[in-house]
Every structure is written in C-alpha cells, then in structure tokens.
Amino acid sequence: MSKDIKIDELIAVTGLPGLHKMVANRPNGLIVENPADGKRKFCSVRKHQFTPMGGVSIFTITDSTPMPKVFHALYLLETEGGETISANLSNDDQKEIFQKAVPDYDPDRVTSGDIKKVIKWYCFLRDQEIVDLSKITEEEE
C-alpha cells in the first residue's frame, strides 16, 4: 500500500478495527474505505460514531498534543530509541512506552484505554504503511 494518505483523511469508526478513509457522506451515515484492503462499507450514524484523526489530541499537563505529533513521537521512539511497539504489550508496558513518547501527558485525563487505542492506531498505520510516519508532522503544518 502506498503512503499517499494524509492523517487528516483518516477516521476512527466505532465497531470497526483500524482507521478508515471517508469516501462519501450520506444523510444517514458515511461510506468508508479500509486503506489496508480497499474495501468500502456503509456505516450508519445510528450504529457508529466517527472520529477524524486530524481533530484528536492527547491531554497534556499544560494543553494538548495533536495525534499526528503523538504518532511521530512513537515512530521516533521505535526507530531511534529501539523500542518495540506492539498492540499486544501489557497495559504497563504500553503506558511506559507512551510516557516516553509523550512525557507530559496528563495521567488523570488519559486513561489506559486511551493509550491502548493510540498504540493500536499507531501499529495499524505502521503495519499497513498507509501514512509516512517519518513525515507525519509536516502534513500538519
């Protein structure tokens, strides 16, 4: 799969694994495409909630960090820091890795479930190679 999708084009859909690209908007839902296999699916607004990745941030002690910066920090931690990031790690290991990537995250507002979801999304992007994680913060600017 090519690295031609921008992070702002991806959305998380409740009930569906991974991240998806919105293809079309309907009055009663969205048609989304799985970037890994190209399959399209209609998702009703009655069954699903949609979260655009461009609008997601992680709470920090002082403000918040946009998701692209979090993904880039995880990428740097893995490539330059020698960390092995996997969605199958224990909650404690995921929290430790996340704390290294985002040292000022707010532990009172960022739950272990949030960390698990972010790491799962990161692993999806890395494994499917749909976004160039080395340049992900450049897209934002």
C-alpha positions as CSV (number, residue, x, y, z in Angstrom):
1,M,0.0,0.0,0.0
2,S,1.3,3.4,-0.9
3,K,2.0,6.2,1.6
4,D,-0.3,8.8,-0.1
5,I,-2.9,9.2,2.6
6,K,-2.8,12.1,4.9
7,I,-3.6,11.7,8.6
8,D,-6.4,14.3,8.3
9,E,-8.2,12.0,5.8
10,L,-8.4,9.1,8.3
11,I,-11.2,8.5,10.8
12,A,-11.8,6.0,13.6
13,V,-15.2,4.3,13.4
14,T,-16.7,2.7,16.5
15,G,-17.1,-1.0,16.0
16,L,-14.6,-1.3,13.2
17,P,-10.9,-2.1,13.7
18,G,-8.2,0.2,12.5
19,L,-8.6,3.5,10.8
20,H,-10.6,4.3,7.7
21,K,-10.8,6.9,4.9
22,M,-14.1,8.7,4.3
23,V,-15.2,8.2,0.7
24,A,-18.7,9.7,0.7
25,N,-21.1,11.4,3.0
26,R,-24.7,10.3,3.1
27,P,-27.5,11.9,5.2
28,N,-27.7,8.8,7.4
29,G,-24.1,7.8,7.5
30,L,-20.7,7.6,5.8
31,I,-19.2,5.3,3.2
32,V,-15.7,4.5,4.5
33,E,-12.8,2.6,2.9
34,N,-10.4,0.4,4.7
35,P,-7.0,1.6,3.5
36,A,-5.4,-1.8,4.1
37,D,-7.6,-3.7,1.6
38,G,-9.6,-1.0,-0.3
39,K,-12.9,-2.5,0.8
40,R,-15.7,0.0,1.2
41,K,-18.6,-0.1,3.7
42,F,-21.6,2.0,4.6
43,C,-21.6,3.0,8.3
44,S,-24.9,4.3,9.7
45,V,-24.9,7.2,12.1
46,R,-27.3,5.3,14.3
47,K,-24.8,2.5,14.9
48,H,-21.4,4.2,14.6
49,Q,-19.6,7.3,15.9
50,F,-16.9,8.9,13.7
51,T,-13.7,10.5,15.0
52,P,-11.5,12.3,12.5
53,M,-7.8,11.8,13.3
54,G,-7.0,15.5,12.5
55,G,-9.1,16.6,15.4
56,V,-7.9,14.1,18.0
57,S,-5.4,15.3,20.7
58,I,-3.9,13.9,23.8
59,F,-4.3,15.9,27.0
60,T,-1.1,17.1,28.5
61,I,-0.4,18.8,31.8
62,T,-0.4,22.3,30.2
63,D,-2.5,21.9,27.0
64,S,-2.8,19.0,24.4
65,T,-0.7,17.3,21.8
66,P,-2.3,16.6,18.3
67,M,-2.4,13.0,17.3
68,P,0.0,13.4,14.4
69,K,2.7,14.6,16.8
70,V,1.9,11.6,19.1
71,F,2.2,9.2,16.2
72,H,5.5,10.8,15.1
73,A,6.9,10.6,18.7
74,L,6.0,6.9,18.8
75,Y,7.7,6.4,15.4
76,L,10.9,8.2,16.6
77,L,10.8,6.2,19.8
78,E,10.6,2.9,17.8
79,T,13.1,3.8,15.1
80,E,15.7,5.8,17.0
81,G,15.1,4.6,20.6
82,G,15.0,0.9,19.8
83,E,11.6,0.3,21.4
84,T,9.3,-2.4,20.2
85,I,5.8,-1.1,20.0
86,S,3.0,-3.6,19.7
87,A,-0.7,-3.6,20.4
88,N,-0.2,-6.9,22.3
89,L,2.0,-5.5,25.0
90,S,0.7,-5.4,28.6
91,N,-1.0,-2.2,29.8
92,D,2.0,-1.4,32.0
93,D,4.4,-1.7,29.0
94,Q,2.1,0.4,26.8
95,K,1.9,3.0,29.4
96,E,5.7,3.1,29.8
97,I,6.2,3.5,26.1
98,F,3.5,6.1,25.8
99,Q,5.1,8.1,28.7
100,K,8.4,8.1,26.8
101,A,6.8,9.3,23.7
102,V,4.6,11.9,25.4
103,P,6.3,12.6,28.7
104,D,3.9,15.5,29.7
105,Y,0.6,13.6,29.1
106,D,-2.0,14.1,31.8
107,P,-2.4,10.7,33.6
108,D,-5.6,12.0,35.2
109,R,-7.3,12.6,31.9
110,V,-5.6,10.0,29.6
111,T,-6.8,6.5,30.6
112,S,-5.1,3.2,29.9
113,G,-7.9,2.6,27.3
114,D,-6.9,5.8,25.5
115,I,-3.2,4.7,25.5
116,K,-4.2,1.3,24.2
117,K,-6.3,2.8,21.4
118,V,-3.5,5.2,20.3
119,I,-0.9,2.4,20.2
120,K,-3.3,0.2,18.3
121,W,-3.9,3.0,15.7
122,Y,-0.1,3.6,15.5
123,C,0.6,-0.1,14.9
124,F,-2.1,-0.1,12.2
125,L,-0.6,2.9,10.4
126,R,2.9,1.4,10.7
127,D,2.0,-2.1,9.6
128,Q,-0.2,-1.1,6.7
129,E,2.2,1.7,5.6
130,I,-0.6,4.0,4.6
131,V,1.0,7.1,6.1
132,D,4.6,8.1,6.0
133,L,5.2,8.3,9.8
134,S,8.6,9.9,9.3
135,K,7.0,12.9,7.8
136,I,3.6,12.9,9.5
137,T,4.2,16.2,11.4
138,E,5.0,18.0,8.1
139,E,1.5,17.4,6.9
140,E,0.1,19.3,9.8
141,E,2.0,22.5,9.1
